[in-house]
Amino acid sequence: MGRIKTYDFDGEYVTWTTRWSYAGSIYYRNGKFSASSNCGILKVLNKEINPKFLAYALKKEAKKFVNTTSAIPILRTQKVVEIPIDFPPLQIQEKIATILDTFTELSAELSAELSAELSAELSAELRERKKQYAFYRDYLLNLKNWKEENKYYKLGEIAQKVLVGGEKPADFSKEKNEVYKYPILSNNSKAEEFLVYSKTFRVEEKSITVSARGTIGAVFYRDFAYLPAVSLICFVPKEEFDIRFLFHALRAIKFKKQGSATGQLTVAQFKEYGIHVPSLKKQKEIAAILDPLYSFFTDLNEGIPAEIELRKKQLDYYQNFLFNWVQNQKAASIL
């Protein structure tokens, strides 16, 4: 977000992001502003509708109307005008908006304080754990520290198969169920980010995924069936190699961006990277040492986001409670 000297709008408005990853994000505006081509704008003309209440109501519903089947998620104007909303009397709208303002402000303050406090307390510990894991990983993977023979392999020689994800299928579900039960893994730096689910899978063996674009080189171990999305490399090793050893070995590789301006890692390039591998027994011994150290590091790393997510869930609970109350009041008046 930037600033300019001129403005196109002045007053109370409700705006929404029309496309890309934030499509369906709703904002209440009060003042002078301009908008980009990816911003939808709604001006409330009905004096019996509180703009801020409308913004909160749309925040609750808008994401359901985002078209996620296209390559770029989008929320069109014609979809926004179709979103059904129950409006209580204006006085009740204002009270609900005030309550949600308070909860939103409190949630933001708590999240900021929590993040700052935990970051201050844990950042030093996190750095030390990360250094500890990296030290032991690099030491154990250094062939100079091995007293037994080892062999150099290219990843292509170790692989039973290597594949890259394709486009997200048109037929998918946002919720996991008996039919749509295989997560579609995206190219990201998080271990688990299941946005949608598929009927089918491409990988069912234990595998290692490597981000091939954006967060290039983000390496994660997978022990479930899944469908990889575009720019995610999936590596299934042969049985004579220990996959947990390979997981740590791949984390030590500095995968480089190549090709286009944005840079990416191709399957052919991935296969050319190499590592030194000891006997299977030694591989298992090294993995047994590094696994708990890795867990020790990642458990702390995930603590702050988990606490902040809890605050967001609390806000969502109160918001849903208030809007459900509005709907129940309307139903009671009809009966």
C-alpha positions in Angstrom: 0.0 0.0 0.0 1.3 3.5 -0.9 0.3 7.1 -0.7 -0.4 9.8 -3.4 -1.2 13.5 -3.3 -4.7 13.2 -4.8 -7.8 11.2 -3.9 -10.8 9.8 -5.8 -13.1 9.1 -2.8 -14.0 10.9 0.4 -16.4 9.5 3.0 -17.6 6.2 4.3 -17.2 3.2 1.9 -16.8 -0.5 2.0 -14.1 -1.9 -0.3 -12.9 -5.4 -1.2 -10.0 -7.0 -2.9 -11.2 -8.4 -6.2 -8.4 -10.8 -7.1 -5.2 -12.7 -6.3 -4.6 -14.4 -2.9 -6.4 -11.7 -0.8 -9.6 -11.8 -3.0 -12.6 -11.3 -0.8 -10.8 -9.3 1.9 -13.2 -6.6 3.1 -12.3 -3.1 4.5 -14.2 -0.2 6.0 -13.0 3.2 4.8 -13.8 6.6 6.3 -11.9 9.5 4.7 -10.0 10.4 1.6 -8.5 7.6 -0.5 -7.9 6.3 -4.0 -8.2 2.7 -5.2 -6.3 0.4 -7.6 -7.8 -1.7 -10.3 -7.9 -4.7 -7.9 -10.2 -2.9 -5.5 -14.0 -3.0 -5.5 -15.9 -0.1 -4.0 -19.4 0.0 -2.4 -21.1 3.2 -1.2 -24.1 2.8 1.2 -27.0 5.1 0.1 -29.7 3.6 2.3 -29.7 5.5 5.6 -31.1 2.5 7.4 -27.8 0.6 6.9 -24.6 1.3 8.9 -21.6 1.0 6.6 -19.3 -0.4 9.3 -21.9 -3.1 10.2 -22.1 -3.9 6.5 -18.3 -4.3 6.3 -18.3 -6.7 9.3 -21.2 -8.7 7.7 -19.4 -9.0 4.4 -16.1 -10.0 6.1 -18.1 -13.0 7.5 -19.5 -14.0 4.1 -17.4 -12.7 1.2 -14.8 -15.5 1.1 -17.5 -18.0 0.3 -18.2 -16.2 -3.0 -14.6 -16.0 -4.2 -14.1 -18.0 -7.5 -11.2 -20.2 -6.7 -11.6 -22.5 -9.7 -9.8 -20.1 -12.1 -6.0 -19.6 -12.2 -6.4 -16.3 -10.3 -8.9 -16.2 -7.3 -11.4 -13.5 -8.0 -14.5 -11.9 -6.4 -16.5 -10.1 -9.0 -19.0 -7.2 -8.4 -22.0 -9.2 -9.5 -21.1 -11.8 -6.9 -20.8 -9.2 -4.1 -24.3 -7.8 -4.8 -25.7 -11.3 -4.5 -24.4 -11.9 -1.0 -27.4 -12.2 1.4 -27.2 -10.2 4.6 -29.7 -9.9 7.4 -30.0 -6.3 8.7 -31.5 -5.6 12.2 -32.7 -2.2 13.1 -30.1 0.6 12.6 -29.6 1.0 16.4 -28.7 -2.7 16.7 -26.4 -2.5 13.7 -24.5 0.4 15.4 -24.2 -1.6 18.7 -22.9 -4.7 16.9 -20.4 -2.6 15.0 -19.2 -1.0 18.2 -18.8 -4.3 19.9 -16.9 -5.8 17.0 -14.7 -2.7 16.9 -13.8 -3.3 20.5 -13.0 -7.0 19.9 -11.0 -6.2 16.8 -9.0 -3.6 18.5 -8.4 -5.8 21.6 -7.5 -8.7 19.4 -5.0 -6.6 17.4 -3.4 -5.3 20.6 -3.2 -8.7 22.2 -1.7 -10.2 19.0 0.8 -7.4 18.8 1.8 -7.6 22.5 1.9 -11.4 22.4 4.0 -11.4 19.2 6.4 -8.8 20.7 6.7 -10.5 24.1 7.1 -14.0 22.7 9.5 -12.9 20.0 11.6 -11.1 22.5 11.6 -14.1 24.9 12.0 -16.8 22.3 14.0 -15.3 19.4 17.3 -15.9 21.2 16.3 -19.4 22.1 15.1 -20.0 18.6 18.3 -18.8 17.1 20.3 -21.1 19.4 18.1 -24.1 18.6 18.5 -23.4 14.9 22.2 -23.1 15.2 22.4 -26.3 17.3 20.4 -28.2 14.7 22.4 -26.8 11.8 25.8 -27.5 13.5 25.0 -31.2 14.2 23.4 -31.6 10.8 26.4 -30.2 9.0 28.9 -32.1 11.2 27.2 -35.4 10.8 26.8 -34.9 7.0 30.4 -34.0 6.6 32.2 -37.0 5.1 35.5 -36.0 6.9 33.8 -36.9 10.2 32.9 -40.4 9.0 35.2 -43.3 9.8 33.5 -45.6 7.2 33.3 -45.6 3.5 30.7 -43.5 1.7 29.7 -42.9 -1.8 28.8 -39.8 -3.8 25.4 -39.9 -5.5 23.5 -37.4 -7.6 19.9 -37.1 -6.4 18.7 -38.5 -9.7 20.6 -41.7 -8.9 19.0 -41.9 -5.5 15.5 -41.3 -6.7 12.9 -44.0 -7.4 10.9 -41.1 -9.0 11.0 -37.3 -9.2 8.0 -35.3 -10.4 6.8 -31.8 -10.3 3.2 -30.7 -9.5 0.8 -29.5 -12.1 -2.1 -27.0 -12.2 -4.7 -27.3 -9.4 -7.6 -29.5 -10.7 -11.0 -27.8 -11.4 -12.7 -30.4 -9.3 -11.7 -29.9 -5.6 -13.2 -29.3 -2.2 -12.3 -26.7 0.4 -13.2 -29.2 3.1 -11.7 -32.7 3.6 -14.3 -35.5 3.4 -14.6 -39.2 2.3 -14.5 -38.2 -1.4 -12.1 -35.3 -1.3 -9.5 -36.6 1.1 -6.1 -36.0 -0.5 -4.5 -32.6 0.3 -3.2 -30.4 -2.6 0.2 -29.2 -1.5 1.3 -25.8 -2.7 4.7 -24.4 -3.3 5.3 -22.7 0.1 7.7 -22.6 3.0 5.3 -24.1 5.5 5.2 -27.8 6.4 1.4 -28.1 6.3 -0.8 -25.7 4.3 -3.8 -27.6 3.0 -6.0 -25.1 1.3 -8.1 -27.6 -0.8 -8.5 -31.3 -1.3 -8.6 -33.6 -4.3 -10.3 -36.9 -5.2 -7.0 -38.2 -6.5 -3.3 -38.3 -5.6 -0.1 -38.5 -7.5 2.2 -39.4 -4.7 1.4 -42.0 -2.0 4.8 -43.1 -0.9 6.8 -41.4 1.8 8.4 -38.5 0.1 10.3 -35.2 0.3 9.0 -32.1 -1.3 11.2 -29.2 -2.4 9.8 -25.7 -3.4 10.9 -25.0 -7.0 9.9 -21.4 -7.2 9.5 -18.5 -4.7 10.7 -20.0 -1.5 13.2 -22.2 -3.5 14.7 -25.0 -1.5 12.1 -25.2 1.3 12.3 -28.9 2.1 9.7 -31.0 3.9 9.0 -34.6 4.7 5.6 -36.1 3.7 4.2 -39.4 5.0 0.8 -39.3 3.4 -0.8 -39.4 -0.1 -1.2 -36.0 -1.8 -1.5 -34.1 -5.0 1.3 -31.6 -5.6 0.6 -28.2 -7.1 2.7 -26.4 -9.7 6.3 -25.6 -8.8 6.5 -28.3 -6.1 9.1 -31.0 -6.7 8.4 -34.4 -5.2 11.3 -36.8 -4.5 10.7 -40.5 -3.7 14.0 -42.3 -2.9 14.8 -45.9 -3.6 14.4 -48.4 -0.7 18.1 -48.8 -0.1 18.3 -45.2 1.2 16.8 -43.9 4.5 14.3 -41.1 3.7 14.8 -39.3 7.1 18.6 -39.1 6.4 17.9 -37.8 2.9 15.4 -35.2 4.4 18.2 -33.7 6.6 20.8 -34.0 3.8 18.5 -32.1 1.3 17.9 -29.4 4.0 21.7 -28.8 4.0 21.8 -28.2 0.2 21.7 -24.6 -1.0 19.4 -24.9 -4.0 20.0 -22.0 -6.4 17.6 -20.0 -8.5 18.2 -20.5 -12.2 16.5 -19.6 -15.5 13.9 -16.8 -15.7 14.0 -13.4 -13.9 11.9 -14.9 -11.1 14.1 -18.0 -11.0 13.1 -21.6 -10.5 14.4 -25.0 -9.9 13.7 -27.6 -12.6 13.5 -31.4 -12.1 16.6 -31.8 -14.3 18.5 -29.3 -12.2 17.4 -30.9 -9.0 18.6 -34.4 -10.1 22.1 -33.0 -10.7 22.6 -32.0 -7.1 24.6 -34.6 -5.2 25.4 -35.8 -1.6 27.7 -38.2 0.1 25.9 -41.2 1.5 27.2 -43.7 4.1 25.8 -47.2 4.8 22.1 -47.6 5.5 22.9 -48.4 9.1 24.9 -45.1 9.4 22.1 -43.2 7.6 19.6 -44.4 10.2 22.0 -43.5 13.1 22.4 -39.9 11.8 18.7 -39.5 11.2 18.0 -40.8 14.8 20.2 -38.0 16.1 18.9 -35.2 13.9 15.2 -35.9 14.1 14.7 -34.9 17.7 16.9 -31.8 17.2 14.7 -30.8 14.2 11.5 -31.3 16.2 13.0 -29.3 19.1 13.7 -26.4 16.7 10.4 -26.5 14.8 8.1 -26.8 17.9 9.4 -23.5 19.2 9.2 -21.9 15.7 5.5 -22.6 15.4 4.5 -21.4 18.9 4.0 -17.7 18.1 1.8 -18.1 15.0 -0.3 -20.7 16.9 -1.0 -18.2 19.8 -1.9 -15.4 17.3 -4.2 -17.8 15.4 -6.0 -18.5 18.7 -6.7 -14.8 19.1 -8.2 -14.7 15.6 -10.4 -17.6 16.4 -11.7 -15.9 19.5 -12.7 -12.8 17.4 -14.3 -15.0 14.8 -16.4 -16.7 17.5 -17.8 -13.5 18.9 -18.4 -12.2 15.4 -20.3 -15.3 14.4 -22.2 -15.3 17.6 -23.5 -11.7 17.0 -24.5 -12.3 13.4 -26.2 -15.6 14.2 -28.1 -13.7 16.9 -29.3 -11.3 14.2 -30.5 -14.2 12.0 -32.2 -15.9 14.9 -34.0 -12.7 15.8 -35.3 -12.4 12.2 -36.5 -16.0 12.2 -38.3 -15.5 15.5 -40.1 -12.4 14.1 -41.3 -14.4 11.1 -42.6 -17.3 13.3 
